[in-house]
Amino acid sequence: MIGAGVMPDVQLAQRAGLQLGERGGVRCSAGLETSAAGVFAAGDICEYESIVHGGAVRIEHWDVAFNHGKTAALNMLGRDVAHGEVPYFYSVFADWGELEYVGPAYAWSEEIVRGSLADGEFTNWYLQDGVVKAALTFGRSQDLDPARALIVAGEVLDDAQRGALADVDADLEALSARLS
Ligand SMILES: Cc1cc2nc3c(=O)[nH]c(=O)nc-3n(C[C@H](O)[C@H](O)[C@H](O)COP(=O)(O)OP(=O)(O)OC[C@H]3O[C@@H](n4cnc5c(N)ncnc54)[C@H](O)[C@@H]3O)c2cc1C
């Protein structure tokens, strides 16, 4: 398997005088507006100030591009909303199944595994200083909503709560609801 990187083509935006960001995209506000008032960006090219991550992000996921379009459209209509979706992607891995991810974690200090690869079902949690930053799952889609809620909550998990992340019988919906 080969993972090949890509770079967004920002030449047109550059020639139009739009401000670019440090991650190679077109610099946008939390509401996806570029440096030119009334001009919005969406998808791979959009480097926006994320209220979820507390800084600028540029994400190359199909679902992100789809949801950017909705936020940009609302703001074109004058709604003044920040893009608050937790980035998500899925990818089909040959005959093995579907891999899904919410995040992203740019850095993490701890990984916690729920389930096992041998069983064909697992979620790998990525935490930075006790805070859930991302989750990658294979066969455990039910962990994604709690993961989104935990990422948005940004709370430091104690030992028992981190233990629940590893326990396939623990109620993650209840845990994430308590912390949200
Ligand atoms: C090999 C590969 C595998 C991927 N796998 C996954 C995956 O498994 N899961 C996932 O979530 N995401 C995946 N992605 C990422 C996903 O495809 C992108 O995040 C998504 O397509 C971005 O949508 P977009 O609209 O921003 O850009 P695009 O889909 O690239 O659309 C941009 C369009 O603008 C057109 N365009 C560019 N410049 C001009 C111009 N000057 N005038 C007019 N038209 C122009 C282009 O031709 C293109 O049609 C993958 C990407 C690649 C390359």
The ligand as an SDF file (V2000), in Angstrom:
LIG
                    3D

 53 58  0  0  0  0  0  0  0  0999 V2000
   -6.1200    9.2400   -3.9320 C   0  0  0  0  0  0  0  0  0  0  0  0
   -7.0650    9.9000   -2.9560 C   0  0  0  0  0  0  0  0  0  0  0  0
   -7.7890    9.1130   -2.0700 C   0  0  0  0  0  0  0  0  0  0  0  0
   -8.6480    9.6960   -1.1550 C   0  0  0  0  0  0  0  0  0  0  0  0
   -9.3440    8.8980   -0.2840 N   0  0  0  0  0  0  0  0  0  0  0  0
  -10.2030    9.4570    0.5800 C   0  0  0  0  0  0  0  0  0  0  0  0
  -10.9460    8.6460    1.4710 C   0  0  0  0  0  0  0  0  0  0  0  0
  -10.8260    7.4200    1.4950 O   0  0  0  0  0  0  0  0  0  0  0  0
  -11.8040    9.2420    2.3400 N   0  0  0  0  0  0  0  0  0  0  0  0
  -11.9790   10.6140    2.3420 C   0  0  0  0  0  0  0  0  0  0  0  0
  -12.7900   11.1070    3.1340 O   0  0  0  0  0  0  0  0  0  0  0  0
  -11.2810   11.4130    1.5100 N   0  0  0  0  0  0  0  0  0  0  0  0
  -10.3920   10.8760    0.6340 C   0  0  0  0  0  0  0  0  0  0  0  0
   -9.6790   11.6680   -0.2120 N   0  0  0  0  0  0  0  0  0  0  0  0
   -9.8260   13.1200   -0.0950 C   0  0  0  0  0  0  0  0  0  0  0  0
  -11.0800   13.6210   -0.7980 C   0  0  0  0  0  0  0  0  0  0  0  0
  -11.1160   13.1340   -2.1180 O   0  0  0  0  0  0  0  0  0  0  0  0
  -11.0100   15.1510   -0.7890 C   0  0  0  0  0  0  0  0  0  0  0  0
  -10.8940   15.5980    0.5550 O   0  0  0  0  0  0  0  0  0  0  0  0
  -12.2580   15.7820   -1.4170 C   0  0  0  0  0  0  0  0  0  0  0  0
  -12.4370   15.3240   -2.7190 O   0  0  0  0  0  0  0  0  0  0  0  0
  -12.0840   17.2950   -1.4140 C   0  0  0  0  0  0  0  0  0  0  0  0
  -13.1450   17.9030   -2.1000 O   0  0  0  0  0  0  0  0  0  0  0  0
  -12.9230   19.3260   -2.7370 P   0  0  0  0  0  0  0  0  0  0  0  0
  -14.2360   19.7180   -3.3240 O   0  0  0  0  0  0  0  0  0  0  0  0
  -12.2700   20.2310   -1.7640 O   0  0  0  0  0  0  0  0  0  0  0  0
  -11.8310   19.1350   -3.8800 O   0  0  0  0  0  0  0  0  0  0  0  0
  -11.9090   18.2580   -5.2110 P   0  0  0  0  0  0  0  0  0  0  0  0
  -12.7390   17.0390   -5.0390 O   0  0  0  0  0  0  0  0  0  0  0  0
  -10.4630   18.1010   -5.6240 O   0  0  0  0  0  0  0  0  0  0  0  0
  -12.6610   19.1970   -6.2220 O   0  0  0  0  0  0  0  0  0  0  0  0
  -12.0820   20.4100   -6.7170 C   0  0  0  0  0  0  0  0  0  0  0  0
  -12.5880   20.6270   -8.1300 C   0  0  0  0  0  0  0  0  0  0  0  0
  -12.2360   21.9290   -8.5530 O   0  0  0  0  0  0  0  0  0  0  0  0
  -11.7570   21.8360   -9.8910 C   0  0  0  0  0  0  0  0  0  0  0  0
  -10.8860   23.0020  -10.1460 N   0  0  0  0  0  0  0  0  0  0  0  0
   -9.6590   23.2360   -9.6660 C   0  0  0  0  0  0  0  0  0  0  0  0
   -9.1880   24.4090  -10.1050 N   0  0  0  0  0  0  0  0  0  0  0  0
  -10.1510   24.9430  -10.9150 C   0  0  0  0  0  0  0  0  0  0  0  0
  -10.2770   26.1520  -11.6380 C   0  0  0  0  0  0  0  0  0  0  0  0
   -9.2920   27.0590  -11.6760 N   0  0  0  0  0  0  0  0  0  0  0  0
  -11.4270   26.3580  -12.3130 N   0  0  0  0  0  0  0  0  0  0  0  0
  -12.4490   25.4470  -12.2610 C   0  0  0  0  0  0  0  0  0  0  0  0
  -12.3720   24.2920  -11.5930 N   0  0  0  0  0  0  0  0  0  0  0  0
  -11.2430   24.0520  -10.9050 C   0  0  0  0  0  0  0  0  0  0  0  0
  -11.0300   20.5240   -9.9610 C   0  0  0  0  0  0  0  0  0  0  0  0
  -10.9060   20.0510  -11.2720 O   0  0  0  0  0  0  0  0  0  0  0  0
  -11.9670   19.6370   -9.1170 C   0  0  0  0  0  0  0  0  0  0  0  0
  -13.0020   19.0670   -9.8870 O   0  0  0  0  0  0  0  0  0  0  0  0
   -8.8020   11.1090   -1.1380 C   0  0  0  0  0  0  0  0  0  0  0  0
   -8.0750   11.8940   -2.0450 C   0  0  0  0  0  0  0  0  0  0  0  0
   -7.2110   11.2950   -2.9370 C   0  0  0  0  0  0  0  0  0  0  0  0
   -6.4500   12.1870   -3.8990 C   0  0  0  0  0  0  0  0  0  0  0  0
  1  2  1  0
  2  3  1  0
  2 52  2  0
  3  4  2  0
  4  5  1  0
  4 50  1  0
  5  6  2  0
  6  7  1  0
  6 13  1  0
  7  8  2  0
  7  9  1  0
  9 10  1  0
 10 11  2  0
 10 12  1  0
 12 13  2  0
 13 14  1  0
 14 15  1  0
 14 50  1  0
 15 16  1  0
 16 17  1  0
 16 18  1  0
 18 19  1  0
 18 20  1  0
 20 21  1  0
 20 22  1  0
 22 23  1  0
 23 24  1  0
 24 25  2  0
 24 26  1  0
 24 27  1  0
 27 28  1  0
 28 29  2  0
 28 30  1  0
 28 31  1  0
 31 32  1  0
 32 33  1  0
 33 34  1  0
 33 48  1  0
 34 35  1  0
 35 36  1  0
 35 46  1  0
 36 37  1  0
 36 45  1  0
 37 38  2  0
 38 39  1  0
 39 40  1  0
 39 45  2  0
 40 41  1  0
 40 42  2  0
 42 43  1  0
 43 44  2  0
 44 45  1  0
 46 47  1  0
 46 48  1  0
 48 49  1  0
 50 51  2  0
 51 52  1  0
 52 53  1  0
M  END
$$$$
